[in-house]
Amino acid sequence: ISKVTPSDTSVKVTFTKVSAATGYKLVNETLNNKETAIEADKTSATIKGLENNKKYTFRVKALYEKDGISQETVSDAVSTTTTVTVPKKPSLSKLEPYNKGAILKWSKVSGATSYEVYRYNNKKWSKIKTVKGAVTYKNTGLKINKEYKYRVRAVRTVSGKSVKGSWSNIRKITVKKYLTGDIRIGYSEGVLMRPAKKYKE
């Protein structure tokens, strides 16, 4: 075996050609020595449907069959580990003021195990929260009448290995004093709205 090339769910195994070989078999020792037949004029094969971040060990058998005679030689074992799927880019769909803070909401990314929320403040981006099991976050304690920018990215972690996706779109907000969102007063429910625009009669 001259080369193994892993991806997130597959491994390509490349090997040297054996003179007089009438075919080959790729042996996946990790999967109970499962064999994949390879034609004699080929020197590589790709095994698909594998797990992310898992170690796999392979050997290649060179076969010789002629006039009822069957022989085979087996290569040394070579191991490799599949990568982790890179999560897609989320969309930061909502950024609204809330009680001297901001509420963020973004789209769910398939396979993501967490999300990193970054805020731009004092001329730099800083991570303010890692969110697990949700696609919303409330950032409180902000300064009134100051502009803040936000962005989010998805993270996928498998067996201790993490891969981070691309950044979402950037949204900005200027924090206000008023409160937005659902409120409950006594036995009545309502929504406290933003100040209405003034119109001429």
Secondary structure as GFF3:
##gff-version 3
##sequence-region A 1 201
A	DSSP	beta_strand	3	6	.	.	.	ID=ss1
A	DSSP	beta_strand	11	14	.	.	.	ID=ss2
A	DSSP	beta_strand	23	28	.	.	.	ID=ss3
A	DSSP	three_ten_helix	29	31	.	.	.	ID=ss4
A	DSSP	beta_strand	34	38	.	.	.	ID=ss5
A	DSSP	beta_strand	44	47	.	.	.	ID=ss6
A	DSSP	beta_strand	55	66	.	.	.	ID=ss7
A	DSSP	beta_strand	69	74	.	.	.	ID=ss8
A	DSSP	beta_strand	78	81	.	.	.	ID=ss9
A	DSSP	beta_strand	92	97	.	.	.	ID=ss10
A	DSSP	beta_strand	102	106	.	.	.	ID=ss11
A	DSSP	beta_strand	114	121	.	.	.	ID=ss12
A	DSSP	beta_strand	124	131	.	.	.	ID=ss13
A	DSSP	beta_strand	136	139	.	.	.	ID=ss14
A	DSSP	beta_strand	147	158	.	.	.	ID=ss15
A	DSSP	beta_strand	161	164	.	.	.	ID=ss16
A	DSSP	beta_strand	171	174	.	.	.	ID=ss17
A	DSSP	beta_strand	181	185	.	.	.	ID=ss18
A	DSSP	beta_strand	188	192	.	.	.	ID=ss19
###
